[in-house]
C-alpha cells in the first residue's frame, strides 16, 4: 500500500478499501450497557448519528451505516493536500462510491476488525463561509483526535497488518427530516463529510 493511501485512511471507508477494491445505533436494540440496562440510540441529533457511525464501523454492518446518510445528496470531500499530492484522486465522490468502498471493507475477508473513536465538537449551524453548495439550514460538527485501527490479514501469509490513523479531523454536515419522526423528533442524516488532514 502506498504511503499516501495510509495517510488518506480518514476518508469514508478510509481509503484502505480502495486497495481491496483494486487487487453508517451506538447500541442496537439487542445491545446492553451497564448490566441489564438497554440503551437505544436514535439518529435524532448529530451526536447520536456520529455514535451510530462508530458503531456501524465496529460492527461492520453496511445497512446500519447506509441508514445514516442522505443517499441522494451525499458528498465526501478529500482534503485538498491529498488531491494535490495525487492527481488521479477525484476531489470528491458521491453515495455510490461511498457505499461500494465501505461495503468492500466491511465484507472483505482480509479485514478482521475495526476500531474507531474521535472527539465530537459542538453542533453548529452551517455558514456561508463553509463553501458553495452548503445549505444554511444544515448543522455541522468538527470531530478531532480521530483514532482508527484496521486489523487486516497479510494476503502473503505473514503477521496481521494493523493500519492506524491518529490525530486527524473530519467535518460532518447534517440535514434534518421533519417528515421522518422518531418519538416526535426528526431524523438526522449526514449530507456531507470532509476529510481534514493534520500534519504531513
Protein Blocks (a to p, Z undefined) as FASTA:
>chain_A
ZZklmmmmmpghklmmmmmmmnngfbafkbceehjaccddddfbfklmmmmmmmmmmnop
aklmmmmpcfklpccdddfklmmmmmkbcfbdcfklmmmmmmmmmmpmklmbdcdddddd
ddddddfknoghiafkbccdddehiacddddddfkopacdddddehiacdddddddfklc
gehiacdddfbdcdddedZZ
